[in-house]
Amino acid sequence: QVQLVESGGALVQPGGSLRLSCAASGITFSIYAMTWYRQAPGNQRELVAEITRGLSTNYADSVKGRFTISRDNAKNTVYLQMNSLKPEDTAVYFCNAQYRTITNTYDFWGQGTQVTVSS
């Protein structure tokens, strides 16, 4: 059974930092591209940051220079270091694992962790 379990969400003041973690089980973690998404109330889910199996990274423009995605294949975990947090970063953050072959796409989601940026 595949599980993605996010943790690290919290209430933090503007300008603060948080590190989110997503621990995966039931998959060969190292071959999956890992992505953080977020969804604020009333908004669509949006991509925040992604890291490929080859360690290439991509970020939403709104978080470039503030957020850093990384992965530890030995621990089957992907991280999102979030610095200089803003109120507009408030959202539920979801972890996604995806692996594509020519014929199939394997796609898994975590349950999400709440990040609230407020004074």
FENTA-V117377 format. One record per backbone hydrogen bond with DSSP energy under -0.5 kcal/mol. CO is the residue of the C=O (numbers start at 1). NH is the residue of the N-H. Records with the same first field share a line. If there is no record, write none. Layout:
BEGIN
CO=NH, NH
END
This chain:
BEGIN
3=25
4=6, 111
5=23
7=21
10=12, 116
12=118
13=16
15=84
16=85
18=82
20=80
21=7
22=24, 78
23=5
25=3
27=29
28=31
29=32
33=98
34=51
35=96
36=48, 49
37=94
38=46
39=92
40=43
46=38
48=60
49=36
50=58
51=34
52=55
56=52
58=50
60=63, 64
63=66, 67
66=83
68=81
70=79
72=75, 76, 77
76=24
77=72
78=22
79=70
80=20, 82
81=68, 83
82=18
85=15
86=89
87=90
91=93, 115
92=39
93=113
94=37
95=110
96=35
97=108
98=33
99=106
104=101
105=107
106=99
108=97
113=93
115=91
116=12, 118
END
